[in-house]
Amino acid sequence: MKQINIDESSGFCWGVVQTIEKAENCLQENKKQVYVLGEIIHNPNEIERLAKKNLVTINHNQLEKLDKNNSIVVIRAHGEPPATYKKINELKLELIDATCPLVKQLQNKILQYDTDNWQIIIFGKYEHAEVIGLRGVCNDECIVVLNADEALKKIDFSKKIMLCSQTTMDANALINIKQAIEKKIAKQNFIFHNTVCKFVINREENLKNFATQNDLIIFVAGHNSSNGKMLFGICKSANSNSILIENFEEIDLNILQNVNTVGITGATSTPKWLLEDIKNKIINSV
C-alpha cells in the first residue's frame, strides 16, 4: 500500500453541520441538561463524541419524565411531526429546533399540497425518522413508496398527484417513479418536486470518480444510515473492491495487502474527523 486518500467531498452535509452546531452551542451556553430526541445523526461515533459533552439521547416516551425547569430538548436534523412539538409545548419544555432547513421546507410543501387536496406521494422509507415527520404534517394522508411498481399499485389516478422524496433517497430512482406516473396521468393533474438534497446528488458524481481512482475503497457509515447505504451502493457499483464499515475495528487488515491506493470516504452523516482517525489507525497498524 503506497497511499491512503481521504475523499475531499466527504463529510457532513450543511444540514447536519447546522444541527451539530446548534447542539454544541446549546451544551456550551446552558447549565440545563440538554437532550436530543432520537439519535442526532445516524453515526454512533459522533453520538459518542457528543455524549461525552453531556448530550443525552432520549425517546418520545421519556419526554414526560424530564424536569421542565432544568431541561432543553433538541429536535434533530430529521425533523418531527407536529404532534411532537405539541407534546413538548404541553410539557412546558424548552425547545431547540435543529431540523435541517431542507426537511423543514419539504414539510411545508407537503402541508400546502395536502391543504389543497392533492394526493401526496413520498418516495422514501415509511419508518424513517424524516418520513415519520413528513407523514405527520399531513395526518398520514399520504402514500409512501420505494419504487415505481409500488407507486403504480397504490396511487389513485383519479386524483391530483404531487410526488416528492425523502431528502436522502437516490435521485435516479425518484426519476423512474416520476416517469412511470407521467405515463398514467394527465399533465395538469401531476406535480413533481425533486426534493432529494442537492448535496447528496453532487456527492454521487464525486463519489464515483473517487471510487475509480483508488484500488480499495473503505466506506464509513453508521449501519442504520439510509444515506450511507445508498451512497455505498453507488460506490460499490463504481469499484467492486469496496467495503462498508462503521469503525476501524471492522476492517480486516489483510485486504490492504496487494493494493497501491486506499480511498476512505463516507456518508453525509459521517464526520471528517472519523475518516482521519481511521486513516491514522491504518497507518499505525500496517
Secondary structure, DSSP 8 states (H G I E B T S, - for coil): --EEEE-TT-S--HHHHHHHHHHHHHHHH-SSEEEEES-SSS-HHHHHHHHTTTEEEE-GGGGGGS-TTSEEEEE-TT---HHHHHHHHHTT-EEEE---HHHHHHHHHHHHHHHTT-EEEEES-TTSHHHHHHHHHTTT-EEEESSHHHHHHH--TTS-EEEEE-TTS-HHHHHHHHHHHHTTS-GGGEEE---S-HHHHHHHHHHHHHHHTSSEEEEE--TT-HHHHHHHHHHHHH-SSEEEESSGGG--GGGGTT-SEEEEEE-TTS-HHHHHHHHHHHHTT-
